[in-house]
Amino acid sequence: MDQVRLASTCKKKERDEDIERDQSERRQLAISAQTFVLGTVVRALVEHVRAADPEIDGRLRAAVEARVVDRAFIESTRNYLSYFTKVPEGD
């Protein structure tokens, strides 16, 4: 009888862990989808603005440089900025 309870408890624990893992995976998927869409929209907007304002890249970089906080923050910000302002190949 104790083995039956132990097996039942283990299965319930596994189910709870599986449910938590599934919920976490769904949250991560939603965040990834949101990040992808935002990145796509921002890149399209920057391309559009660049046509009218060729200096936009420099002004955006200056805004990043003006916020002197933490070296890792600045490097991360620069990476994201270059991701969003990268000129598409062939242009």
C-alpha positions in Angstrom: 0.0 0.0 0.0 2.9 2.4 0.8 4.4 1.7 -2.6 1.1 2.7 -4.3 1.0 6.0 -2.4 4.7 6.6 -3.1 4.1 5.9 -6.8 1.0 8.2 -6.8 2.9 11.0 -5.1 5.8 10.7 -7.5 3.5 10.8 -10.5 1.7 13.8 -9.1 5.0 15.6 -8.5 6.1 14.8 -12.0 2.8 16.1 -13.4 3.2 19.3 -11.3 6.8 19.7 -12.6 5.6 19.0 -16.2 2.9 21.6 -15.9 5.4 24.2 -14.5 7.8 23.4 -17.3 5.1 23.7 -20.0 3.9 27.0 -18.6 7.5 28.3 -18.5 8.0 27.1 -22.1 4.8 28.9 -23.2 5.9 32.1 -21.5 9.3 31.9 -23.2 7.7 31.3 -26.5 5.4 34.3 -26.0 8.4 36.5 -25.1 10.4 35.3 -28.1 7.4 36.0 -30.4 7.0 39.5 -28.9 10.7 40.2 -29.2 10.7 39.1 -32.9 7.7 41.2 -33.8 9.1 44.3 -32.0 12.5 43.9 -33.6 10.9 43.5 -37.1 8.7 46.6 -36.6 11.5 48.7 -35.3 13.9 47.7 -38.1 11.2 48.6 -40.7 10.6 51.9 -39.0 14.3 52.7 -38.9 14.7 51.8 -42.6 11.8 54.2 -43.4 13.2 57.0 -41.3 16.7 56.5 -42.7 15.3 57.4 -46.1 14.3 60.9 -44.9 17.0 61.3 -42.2 20.4 59.7 -43.1 21.8 60.9 -39.8 19.4 58.8 -37.7 22.0 56.2 -36.9 24.5 58.7 -35.5 21.8 60.4 -33.4 20.6 57.1 -32.0 24.2 56.1 -31.1 24.7 59.5 -29.5 21.7 58.9 -27.3 23.1 55.6 -26.2 26.5 57.1 -25.5 24.9 59.9 -23.5 23.5 57.4 -21.0 26.7 56.5 -19.2 25.6 53.9 -16.7 27.4 50.6 -16.7 29.8 49.3 -19.2 27.9 46.0 -19.7 24.6 48.0 -20.2 26.2 50.3 -22.8 27.7 47.3 -24.7 24.3 45.5 -24.6 22.6 48.7 -25.7 25.0 49.1 -28.6 24.4 45.5 -29.7 20.6 46.0 -29.7 20.9 49.3 -31.5 23.1 47.8 -34.2 20.6 45.0 -34.5 17.8 47.4 -35.1 19.6 49.9 -37.3 21.6 47.4 -39.4 21.3 48.3 -43.1 19.8 45.4 -45.0 22.2 43.7 -47.4 21.8 44.8 -51.0 21.0 48.5 -50.1 
